[in-house]
Amino acid sequence: MVAERTTAGATSMIGGGDTLSAISKLGIEDKFTFVSTGGGAMLDFLAQGTLPGIEALNDSKA
């Protein structure tokens, strides 16, 4: 359903190793706007706008 909506113009993001494995087996990886292997990290980034590793890199530039 998400792949169909993406094909129709919607933006989609999916993530997680099991999800990636499933869409890979179905051969529909190219039907999504963004695919992440890190499901939990992707959700944290979407919710918080950053991740600890990104913050550490930003702090080291100061």
C-alpha positions, 0 to 999 in steps of 0.5 A: 500500500505504501509503495503504491502511494509512493508511485502515485507521488507520496513521499515514503520512509521505511526502515528496519532490517526485517522490513528491508529484508521483506521488501528486498524479497518482494523486489520493490526497494525502488518503490520507496522514497527512503529506505533505512536499515536502522528502523529504531534510529530512523524513528528517533531521528524523525521524532527528535530531529537528531541523533547522539552521533550527529550531536557528537560530530556537531560538538566536535566542530565547535 
